[in-house]
Amino acid sequence: MKVNIHEAAAHLSKLINRVSGGEEIIIARAGKPVARLVPVGSRPVERIPGTAKGKIILHEDFTAPLTDDVIDSFYK
């Protein structure tokens, strides 16, 4: 659901009830999203460095320069 700032301020308690039910509310200014209202429990779990060790394999040319074709594809 997306609401503007004025509507969010006027109906904050109703929006909080919806968020408590698991819904996510996007708050927008002039139609552009500026904030997200989410349940407290939905915060991402803190990442622990090194937990994927041995699970990710990088190809030997991973750090090689990109070809012109690949670079050009970013600009199309």
mmCIF file as gemmi writes it, N, C-alpha and C atoms, coordinates in Angstrom:
data_model
loop_
_atom_site.group_PDB
_atom_site.id
_atom_site.type_symbol
_atom_site.label_atom_id
_atom_site.label_alt_id
_atom_site.label_comp_id
_atom_site.label_asym_id
_atom_site.label_entity_id
_atom_site.label_seq_id
_atom_site.pdbx_PDB_ins_code
_atom_site.Cartn_x
_atom_site.Cartn_y
_atom_site.Cartn_z
_atom_site.occupancy
_atom_site.B_iso_or_equiv
_atom_site.pdbx_formal_charge
_atom_site.auth_seq_id
_atom_site.auth_asym_id
_atom_site.pdbx_PDB_model_num
ATOM 1 N N . MET Axp A 1 ? 0.846 -1.174 0 1 0 ? 1 A 1
ATOM 2 C CA . MET Axp A 1 ? 0 0 0 1 0 ? 1 A 1
ATOM 3 C C . MET Axp A 1 ? 0.888 1.232 0 1 0 ? 1 A 1
ATOM 4 N N . LYS Axp A 2 ? 0.482 2.252 -0.721 1 0 ? 2 A 1
ATOM 5 C CA . LYS Axp A 2 ? 1.252 3.49 -0.814 1 0 ? 2 A 1
ATOM 6 C C . LYS Axp A 2 ? 0.349 4.66 -0.414 1 0 ? 2 A 1
ATOM 7 N N . VAL Axp A 3 ? 0.825 5.516 0.507 1 0 ? 3 A 1
ATOM 8 C CA . VAL Axp A 3 ? 0.065 6.684 0.955 1 0 ? 3 A 1
ATOM 9 C C . VAL Axp A 3 ? 0.965 7.915 0.926 1 0 ? 3 A 1
ATOM 10 N N . ASN Axp A 4 ? 0.348 9.088 0.811 1 0 ? 4 A 1
ATOM 11 C CA . ASN Axp A 4 ? 1.16 10.302 0.861 1 0 ? 4 A 1
ATOM 12 C C . ASN Axp A 4 ? 1.378 10.715 2.31 1 0 ? 4 A 1
ATOM 13 N N . ILE Axp A 5 ? 2.3 11.629 2.541 1 0 ? 5 A 1
ATOM 14 C CA . ILE Axp A 5 ? 2.684 12.022 3.901 1 0 ? 5 A 1
ATOM 15 C C . ILE Axp A 5 ? 1.489 12.574 4.67 1 0 ? 5 A 1
ATOM 16 N N . HIS Axp A 6 ? 0.693 13.414 4.047 1 0 ? 6 A 1
ATOM 17 C CA . HIS Axp A 6 ? -0.459 14.007 4.73 1 0 ? 6 A 1
ATOM 18 C C . HIS Axp A 6 ? -1.422 12.919 5.195 1 0 ? 6 A 1
ATOM 19 N N . GLU Axp A 7 ? -1.708 11.964 4.319 1 0 ? 7 A 1
ATOM 20 C CA . GLU Axp A 7 ? -2.609 10.86 4.663 1 0 ? 7 A 1
ATOM 21 C C . GLU Axp A 7 ? -2.014 10.003 5.782 1 0 ? 7 A 1
ATOM 22 N N . ALA Axp A 8 ? -0.703 9.764 5.723 1 0 ? 8 A 1
ATOM 23 C CA . ALA Axp A 8 ? -0.037 8.968 6.761 1 0 ? 8 A 1
ATOM 24 C C . ALA Axp A 8 ? -0.152 9.645 8.121 1 0 ? 8 A 1
ATOM 25 N N . ALA Axp A 9 ? 0.049 10.96 8.159 1 0 ? 9 A 1
ATOM 26 C CA . ALA Axp A 9 ? -0.043 11.7 9.418 1 0 ? 9 A 1
ATOM 27 C C . ALA Axp A 9 ? -1.475 11.678 9.952 1 0 ? 9 A 1
ATOM 28 N N . ALA Axp A 10 ? -2.44 11.823 9.07 1 0 ? 10 A 1
ATOM 29 C CA . ALA Axp A 10 ? -3.845 11.877 9.485 1 0 ? 10 A 1
ATOM 30 C C . ALA Axp A 10 ? -4.373 10.52 9.954 1 0 ? 10 A 1
ATOM 31 N N . HIS Axp A 11 ? -3.807 9.431 9.419 1 0 ? 11 A 1
ATOM 32 C CA . HIS Axp A 11 ? -4.325 8.086 9.711 1 0 ? 11 A 1
ATOM 33 C C . HIS Axp A 11 ? -3.252 7.162 10.283 1 0 ? 11 A 1
ATOM 34 N N . LEU Axp A 12 ? -2.313 7.728 11.034 1 0 ? 12 A 1
ATOM 35 C CA . LEU Axp A 12 ? -1.183 6.929 11.521 1 0 ? 12 A 1
ATOM 36 C C . LEU Axp A 12 ? -1.627 5.717 12.332 1 0 ? 12 A 1
ATOM 37 N N . SER Axp A 13 ? -2.572 5.879 13.233 1 0 ? 13 A 1
ATOM 38 C CA . SER Axp A 13 ? -2.983 4.738 14.062 1 0 ? 13 A 1
ATOM 39 C C . SER Axp A 13 ? -3.583 3.622 13.206 1 0 ? 13 A 1
ATOM 40 N N . LYS Axp A 14 ? -4.354 3.959 12.163 1 0 ? 14 A 1
ATOM 41 C CA . LYS Axp A 14 ? -4.917 2.939 11.269 1 0 ? 14 A 1
ATOM 42 C C . LYS Axp A 14 ? -3.806 2.242 10.488 1 0 ? 14 A 1
ATOM 43 N N . LEU Axp A 15 ? -2.824 3.027 10.041 1 0 ? 15 A 1
ATOM 44 C CA . LEU Axp A 15 ? -1.708 2.431 9.297 1 0 ? 15 A 1
ATOM 45 C C . LEU Axp A 15 ? -0.899 1.496 10.194 1 0 ? 15 A 1
ATOM 46 N N . ILE Axp A 16 ? -0.702 1.89 11.439 1 0 ? 16 A 1
ATOM 47 C CA . ILE Axp A 16 ? 0.045 1.037 12.372 1 0 ? 16 A 1
ATOM 48 C C . ILE Axp A 16 ? -0.707 -0.268 12.603 1 0 ? 16 A 1
ATOM 49 N N . ASN Axp A 17 ? -2.022 -0.218 12.693 1 0 ? 17 A 1
ATOM 50 C CA . ASN Axp A 17 ? -2.801 -1.454 12.834 1 0 ? 17 A 1
ATOM 51 C C . ASN Axp A 17 ? -2.599 -2.372 11.638 1 0 ? 17 A 1
ATOM 52 N N . ARG Axp A 18 ? -2.569 -1.797 10.447 1 0 ? 18 A 1
ATOM 53 C CA . ARG Axp A 18 ? -2.36 -2.602 9.239 1 0 ? 18 A 1
ATOM 54 C C . ARG Axp A 18 ? -0.96 -3.207 9.232 1 0 ? 18 A 1
ATOM 55 N N . VAL Axp A 19 ? 0.02 -2.407 9.629 1 0 ? 19 A 1
ATOM 56 C CA . VAL Axp A 19 ? 1.402 -2.893 9.673 1 0 ? 19 A 1
ATOM 57 C C . VAL Axp A 19 ? 1.539 -3.995 10.718 1 0 ? 19 A 1
ATOM 58 N N . SER Axp A 20 ? 0.84 -3.847 11.844 1 0 ? 20 A 1
ATOM 59 C CA . SER Axp A 20 ? 0.869 -4.89 12.88 1 0 ? 20 A 1
ATOM 60 C C . SER Axp A 20 ? 0.357 -6.218 12.346 1 0 ? 20 A 1
ATOM 61 N N . GLY Axp A 21 ? -0.512 -6.147 11.345 1 0 ? 21 A 1
ATOM 62 C CA . GLY Axp A 21 ? -1.036 -7.353 10.714 1 0 ? 21 A 1
ATOM 63 C C . GLY Axp A 21 ? -0.12 -7.925 9.644 1 0 ? 21 A 1
ATOM 64 N N . GLY Axp A 22 ? 1.047 -7.314 9.468 1 0 ? 22 A 1
ATOM 65 C CA . GLY Axp A 22 ? 2.029 -7.843 8.523 1 0 ? 22 A 1
ATOM 66 C C . GLY Axp A 22 ? 2.136 -7.077 7.22 1 0 ? 22 A 1
ATOM 67 N N . GLU Axp A 23 ? 1.303 -6.066 7.043 1 0 ? 23 A 1
ATOM 68 C CA . GLU Axp A 23 ? 1.339 -5.295 5.799 1 0 ? 23 A 1
ATOM 69 C C . GLU Axp A 23 ? 2.498 -4.292 5.815 1 0 ? 23 A 1
ATOM 70 N N . GLU Axp A 24 ? 2.989 -3.955 4.65 1 0 ? 24 A 1
ATOM 71 C CA . GLU Axp A 24 ? 4.041 -2.947 4.49 1 0 ? 24 A 1
ATOM 72 C C . GLU Axp A 24 ? 3.421 -1.717 3.843 1 0 ? 24 A 1
ATOM 73 N N . ILE Axp A 25 ? 3.705 -0.534 4.398 1 0 ? 25 A 1
ATOM 74 C CA . ILE Axp A 25 ? 3.142 0.712 3.888 1 0 ? 25 A 1
ATOM 75 C C . ILE Axp A 25 ? 4.293 1.581 3.362 1 0 ? 25 A 1
ATOM 76 N N . ILE Axp A 26 ? 4.159 2.066 2.139 1 0 ? 26 A 1
ATOM 77 C CA . ILE Axp A 26 ? 5.127 2.984 1.554 1 0 ? 26 A 1
ATOM 78 C C . ILE Axp A 26 ? 4.569 4.396 1.707 1 0 ? 26 A 1
ATOM 79 N N . ILE Axp A 27 ? 5.376 5.302 2.253 1 0 ? 27 A 1
ATOM 80 C CA . ILE Axp A 27 ? 4.972 6.695 2.416 1 0 ? 27 A 1
ATOM 81 C C . ILE Axp A 27 ? 5.686 7.513 1.347 1 0 ? 27 A 1
ATOM 82 N N . ALA Axp A 28 ? 4.894 8.302 0.61 1 0 ? 28 A 1
ATOM 83 C CA . ALA Axp A 28 ? 5.431 9.042 -0.529 1 0 ? 28 A 1
ATOM 84 C C . ALA Axp A 28 ? 5.249 10.547 -0.361 1 0 ? 28 A 1
ATOM 85 N N . ARG Axp A 29 ? 6.17 11.282 -0.946 1 0 ? 29 A 1
ATOM 86 C CA . ARG Axp A 29 ? 6.077 12.741 -1.032 1 0 ? 29 A 1
ATOM 87 C C . ARG Axp A 29 ? 6.026 13.079 -2.512 1 0 ? 29 A 1
ATOM 88 N N . ALA Axp A 30 ? 4.962 13.759 -2.912 1 0 ? 30 A 1
ATOM 89 C CA . ALA Axp A 30 ? 4.761 14.115 -4.327 1 0 ? 30 A 1
ATOM 90 C C . ALA Axp A 30 ? 4.828 12.875 -5.22 1 0 ? 30 A 1
ATOM 91 N N . GLY Axp A 31 ? 4.296 11.759 -4.713 1 0 ? 31 A 1
ATOM 92 C CA . GLY Axp A 31 ? 4.255 10.528 -5.494 1 0 ? 31 A 1
ATOM 93 C C . GLY Axp A 31 ? 5.526 9.705 -5.492 1 0 ? 31 A 1
ATOM 94 N N . LYS Axp A 32 ? 6.593 10.217 -4.868 1 0 ? 32 A 1
ATOM 95 C CA . LYS Axp A 32 ? 7.868 9.483 -4.835 1 0 ? 32 A 1
ATOM 96 C C . LYS Axp A 32 ? 8.063 8.855 -3.46 1 0 ? 32 A 1
ATOM 97 N N . PRO Axp A 33 ? 8.317 7.545 -3.395 1 0 ? 33 A 1
ATOM 98 C CA . PRO Axp A 33 ? 8.505 6.873 -2.109 1 0 ? 33 A 1
ATOM 99 C C . PRO Axp A 33 ? 9.679 7.484 -1.326 1 0 ? 33 A 1
ATOM 100 N N . VAL Axp A 34 ? 9.442 7.76 -0.04 1 0 ? 34 A 1
ATOM 101 C CA . VAL Axp A 34 ? 10.493 8.321 0.813 1 0 ? 34 A 1
ATOM 102 C C . VAL Axp A 34 ? 10.708 7.508 2.083 1 0 ? 34 A 1
ATOM 103 N N . ALA Axp A 35 ? 9.728 6.673 2.462 1 0 ? 35 A 1
ATOM 104 C CA . ALA Axp A 35 ? 9.864 5.888 3.691 1 0 ? 35 A 1
ATOM 105 C C . ALA Axp A 35 ? 9.026 4.621 3.579 1 0 ? 35 A 1
ATOM 106 N N . ARG Axp A 36 ? 9.361 3.656 4.434 1 0 ? 36 A 1
ATOM 107 C CA . ARG Axp A 36 ? 8.627 2.398 4.46 1 0 ? 36 A 1
ATOM 108 C C . ARG Axp A 36 ? 8.26 2.094 5.902 1 0 ? 36 A 1
ATOM 109 N N . LEU Axp A 37 ? 7 1.814 6.147 1 0 ? 37 A 1
ATOM 110 C CA . LEU Axp A 37 ? 6.512 1.462 7.472 1 0 ? 37 A 1
ATOM 111 C C . LEU Axp A 37 ? 6.326 -0.049 7.48 1 0 ? 37 A 1
ATOM 112 N N . VAL Axp A 38 ? 7.111 -0.738 8.315 1 0 ? 38 A 1
ATOM 113 C CA . VAL Axp A 38 ? 7.077 -2.205 8.356 1 0 ? 38 A 1
ATOM 114 C C . VAL Axp A 38 ? 6.999 -2.663 9.802 1 0 ? 38 A 1
ATOM 115 N N . PRO Axp A 39 ? 6.533 -3.888 10.026 1 0 ? 39 A 1
ATOM 116 C CA . PRO Axp A 39 ? 6.505 -4.414 11.387 1 0 ? 39 A 1
ATOM 117 C C . PRO Axp A 39 ? 7.922 -4.524 11.944 1 0 ? 39 A 1
ATOM 118 N N . VAL Axp A 40 ? 8.063 -4.312 13.24 1 0 ? 40 A 1
ATOM 119 C CA . VAL Axp A 40 ? 9.378 -4.365 13.88 1 0 ? 40 A 1
ATOM 120 C C . VAL Axp A 40 ? 10.03 -5.724 13.686 1 0 ? 40 A 1
ATOM 121 N N . GLY Axp A 41 ? 9.276 -6.783 13.771 1 0 ? 41 A 1
ATOM 122 C CA . GLY Axp A 41 ? 9.819 -8.126 13.641 1 0 ? 41 A 1
ATOM 123 C C . GLY Axp A 41 ? 10.327 -8.466 12.262 1 0 ? 41 A 1
ATOM 124 N N . SER Axp A 42 ? 10.068 -7.619 11.268 1 0 ? 42 A 1
ATOM 125 C CA . SER Axp A 42 ? 10.47 -7.961 9.911 1 0 ? 42 A 1
ATOM 126 C C . SER Axp A 42 ? 11.851 -7.424 9.539 1 0 ? 42 A 1
ATOM 127 N N . ARG Axp A 43 ? 12.599 -6.925 10.531 1 0 ? 43 A 1
ATOM 128 C CA . ARG Axp A 43 ? 13.955 -6.463 10.242 1 0 ? 43 A 1
ATOM 129 C C . ARG Axp A 43 ? 14.812 -7.632 9.787 1 0 ? 43 A 1
ATOM 130 N N . PRO Axp A 44 ? 15.684 -7.392 8.839 1 0 ? 44 A 1
ATOM 131 C CA . PRO Axp A 44 ? 16.557 -8.481 8.392 1 0 ? 44 A 1
ATOM 132 C C . PRO Axp A 44 ? 17.465 -8.957 9.525 1 0 ? 44 A 1
ATOM 133 N N . VAL Axp A 45 ? 17.756 -10.224 9.497 1 0 ? 45 A 1
ATOM 134 C CA . VAL Axp A 45 ? 18.668 -10.801 10.484 1 0 ? 45 A 1
ATOM 135 C C . VAL Axp A 45 ? 20.069 -10.271 10.211 1 0 ? 45 A 1
ATOM 136 N N . GLU Axp A 46 ? 20.801 -9.951 11.271 1 0 ? 46 A 1
ATOM 137 C CA . GLU Axp A 46 ? 22.159 -9.436 11.09 1 0 ? 46 A 1
ATOM 138 C C . GLU Axp A 46 ? 23.021 -10.496 10.413 1 0 ? 46 A 1
ATOM 139 N N . ARG Axp A 47 ? 23.741 -10.052 9.398 1 0 ? 47 A 1
ATOM 140 C CA . ARG Axp A 47 ? 24.586 -10.98 8.65 1 0 ? 47 A 1
ATOM 141 C C . ARG Axp A 47 ? 25.887 -11.239 9.412 1 0 ? 47 A 1
ATOM 142 N N . ILE Axp A 48 ? 26.352 -12.471 9.309 1 0 ? 48 A 1
ATOM 143 C CA . ILE Axp A 48 ? 27.602 -12.858 9.96 1 0 ? 48 A 1
ATOM 144 C C . ILE Axp A 48 ? 28.612 -13.168 8.859 1 0 ? 48 A 1
ATOM 145 N N . PRO Axp A 49 ? 29.702 -12.383 8.772 1 0 ? 49 A 1
ATOM 146 C CA . PRO Axp A 49 ? 30.704 -12.616 7.737 1 0 ? 49 A 1
ATOM 147 C C . PRO Axp A 49 ? 31.282 -14.034 7.803 1 0 ? 49 A 1
ATOM 148 N N . GLY Axp A 50 ? 31.463 -14.633 6.641 1 0 ? 50 A 1
ATOM 149 C CA . GLY Axp A 50 ? 32.112 -15.932 6.559 1 0 ? 50 A 1
ATOM 150 C C . GLY Axp A 50 ? 31.17 -17.12 6.573 1 0 ? 50 A 1
ATOM 151 N N . THR Axp A 51 ? 29.866 -16.903 6.733 1 0 ? 51 A 1
ATOM 152 C CA . THR Axp A 51 ? 28.95 -18.042 6.825 1 0 ? 51 A 1
ATOM 153 C C . THR Axp A 51 ? 28.742 -18.753 5.488 1 0 ? 51 A 1
ATOM 154 N N . ALA Axp A 52 ? 29.127 -18.141 4.376 1 0 ? 52 A 1
ATOM 155 C CA . ALA Axp A 52 ? 28.984 -18.779 3.064 1 0 ? 52 A 1
ATOM 156 C C . ALA Axp A 52 ? 30.311 -19.353 2.562 1 0 ? 52 A 1
ATOM 157 N N . LYS Axp A 53 ? 31.297 -19.384 3.43 1 0 ? 53 A 1
ATOM 158 C CA . LYS Axp A 53 ? 32.62 -19.88 3.026 1 0 ? 53 A 1
ATOM 159 C C . LYS Axp A 53 ? 32.497 -21.304 2.472 1 0 ? 53 A 1
ATOM 160 N N . GLY Axp A 54 ? 33.068 -21.498 1.276 1 0 ? 54 A 1
ATOM 161 C CA . GLY Axp A 54 ? 33.022 -22.795 0.621 1 0 ? 54 A 1
ATOM 162 C C . GLY Axp A 54 ? 31.771 -23.018 -0.211 1 0 ? 54 A 1
ATOM 163 N N . LYS Axp A 55 ? 30.788 -22.129 -0.131 1 0 ? 55 A 1
ATOM 164 C CA . LYS Axp A 55 ? 29.537 -22.283 -0.867 1 0 ? 55 A 1
ATOM 165 C C . LYS Axp A 55 ? 29.515 -21.442 -2.141 1 0 ? 55 A 1
ATOM 166 N N . ILE Axp A 56 ? 30.411 -20.475 -2.239 1 0 ? 56 A 1
ATOM 167 C CA . ILE Axp A 56 ? 30.453 -19.585 -3.392 1 0 ? 56 A 1
ATOM 168 C C . ILE Axp A 56 ? 31.759 -19.809 -4.136 1 0 ? 56 A 1
ATOM 169 N N . ILE Axp A 57 ? 31.641 -20.045 -5.436 1 0 ? 57 A 1
ATOM 170 C CA . ILE Axp A 57 ? 32.832 -20.281 -6.248 1 0 ? 57 A 1
ATOM 171 C C . ILE Axp A 57 ? 32.875 -19.214 -7.336 1 0 ? 57 A 1
ATOM 172 N N . LEU Axp A 58 ? 33.973 -18.484 -7.403 1 0 ? 58 A 1
ATOM 173 C CA . LEU Axp A 58 ? 34.164 -17.47 -8.428 1 0 ? 58 A 1
ATOM 174 C C . LEU Axp A 58 ? 34.995 -18.053 -9.557 1 0 ? 58 A 1
ATOM 175 N N . HIS Axp A 59 ? 34.574 -17.784 -10.782 1 0 ? 59 A 1
ATOM 176 C CA . HIS Axp A 59 ? 35.307 -18.257 -11.944 1 0 ? 59 A 1
ATOM 177 C C . HIS Axp A 59 ? 36.672 -17.575 -11.967 1 0 ? 59 A 1
ATOM 178 N N . GLU Axp A 60 ? 37.669 -18.238 -12.512 1 0 ? 60 A 1
ATOM 179 C CA . GLU Axp A 60 ? 39.035 -17.708 -12.5 1 0 ? 60 A 1
ATOM 180 C C . GLU Axp A 60 ? 39.171 -16.367 -13.212 1 0 ? 60 A 1
ATOM 181 N N . ASP Axp A 61 ? 38.276 -16.058 -14.175 1 0 ? 61 A 1
ATOM 182 C CA . ASP Axp A 61 ? 38.371 -14.777 -14.872 1 0 ? 61 A 1
ATOM 183 C C . ASP Axp A 61 ? 37.402 -13.725 -14.293 1 0 ? 61 A 1
ATOM 184 N N . PHE Axp A 62 ? 36.961 -13.942 -13.057 1 0 ? 62 A 1
ATOM 185 C CA . PHE Axp A 62 ? 36.001 -13.034 -12.416 1 0 ? 62 A 1
ATOM 186 C C . PHE Axp A 62 ? 36.477 -11.581 -12.415 1 0 ? 62 A 1
ATOM 187 N N . THR Axp A 63 ? 37.756 -11.36 -12.216 1 0 ? 63 A 1
ATOM 188 C CA . THR Axp A 63 ? 38.286 -9.99 -12.14 1 0 ? 63 A 1
ATOM 189 C C . THR Axp A 63 ? 38.85 -9.495 -13.477 1 0 ? 63 A 1
ATOM 190 N N . ALA Axp A 64 ? 38.687 -10.293 -14.523 1 0 ? 64 A 1
ATOM 191 C CA . ALA Axp A 64 ? 39.178 -9.887 -15.843 1 0 ? 64 A 1
ATOM 192 C C . ALA Axp A 64 ? 38.342 -8.72 -16.364 1 0 ? 64 A 1
ATOM 193 N N . PRO Axp A 65 ? 38.933 -7.842 -17.176 1 0 ? 65 A 1
ATOM 194 C CA . PRO Axp A 65 ? 38.173 -6.726 -17.742 1 0 ? 65 A 1
ATOM 195 C C . PRO Axp A 65 ? 36.986 -7.234 -18.565 1 0 ? 65 A 1
ATOM 196 N N . LEU Axp A 66 ? 35.905 -6.473 -18.556 1 0 ? 66 A 1
ATOM 197 C CA . LEU Axp A 66 ? 34.724 -6.843 -19.332 1 0 ? 66 A 1
ATOM 198 C C . LEU Axp A 66 ? 34.97 -6.593 -20.817 1 0 ? 66 A 1
ATOM 199 N N . THR Axp A 67 ? 34.312 -7.397 -21.645 1 0 ? 67 A 1
ATOM 200 C CA . THR Axp A 67 ? 34.444 -7.197 -23.083 1 0 ? 67 A 1
ATOM 201 C C . THR Axp A 67 ? 33.641 -5.959 -23.49 1 0 ? 67 A 1
ATOM 202 N N . ASP Axp A 68 ? 33.949 -5.433 -24.666 1 0 ? 68 A 1
ATOM 203 C CA . ASP Axp A 68 ? 33.236 -4.25 -25.162 1 0 ? 68 A 1
ATOM 204 C C . ASP Axp A 68 ? 31.74 -4.532 -25.316 1 0 ? 68 A 1
ATOM 205 N N . ASP Axp A 69 ? 31.388 -5.747 -25.734 1 0 ? 69 A 1
ATOM 206 C CA . ASP Axp A 69 ? 29.977 -6.11 -25.883 1 0 ? 69 A 1
ATOM 207 C C . ASP Axp A 69 ? 29.231 -6.002 -24.555 1 0 ? 69 A 1
ATOM 208 N N . VAL Axp A 70 ? 29.847 -6.488 -23.511 1 0 ? 70 A 1
ATOM 209 C CA . VAL Axp A 70 ? 29.206 -6.441 -22.187 1 0 ? 70 A 1
ATOM 210 C C . VAL Axp A 70 ? 29.087 -4.991 -21.721 1 0 ? 70 A 1
ATOM 211 N N . ILE Axp A 71 ? 30.131 -4.219 -21.869 1 0 ? 71 A 1
ATOM 212 C CA . ILE Axp A 71 ? 30.085 -2.818 -21.473 1 0 ? 71 A 1
ATOM 213 C C . ILE Axp A 71 ? 29.022 -2.063 -22.251 1 0 ? 71 A 1
ATOM 214 N N . ASP Axp A 72 ? 28.958 -2.3 -23.563 1 0 ? 72 A 1
ATOM 215 C CA . ASP Axp A 72 ? 27.947 -1.647 -24.403 1 0 ? 72 A 1
ATOM 216 C C . ASP Axp A 72 ? 26.518 -2 -23.967 1 0 ? 72 A 1
ATOM 217 N N . SER Axp A 73 ? 26.313 -3.21 -23.47 1 0 ? 73 A 1
ATOM 218 C CA . SER Axp A 73 ? 24.96 -3.631 -23.082 1 0 ? 73 A 1
ATOM 219 C C . SER Axp A 73 ? 24.43 -2.816 -21.907 1 0 ? 73 A 1
ATOM 220 N N . PHE Axp A 74 ? 25.291 -2.203 -21.113 1 0 ? 74 A 1
ATOM 221 C CA . PHE Axp A 74 ? 24.851 -1.362 -19.992 1 0 ? 74 A 1
ATOM 222 C C . PHE Axp A 74 ? 24.266 -0.042 -20.472 1 0 ? 74 A 1
ATOM 223 N N . TYR Axp A 75 ? 24.579 0.356 -21.678 1 0 ? 75 A 1
ATOM 224 C CA . TYR Axp A 75 ? 24.157 1.646 -22.197 1 0 ? 75 A 1
ATOM 225 C C . TYR Axp A 75 ? 23.027 1.572 -23.21 1 0 ? 75 A 1
ATOM 226 N N . LYS Axp A 76 ? 22.444 0.388 -23.369 1 0 ? 76 A 1
ATOM 227 C CA . LYS Axp A 76 ? 21.348 0.21 -24.338 1 0 ? 76 A 1
ATOM 228 C C . LYS Axp A 76 ? 20.033 0.327 -23.654 1 0 ? 76 A 1
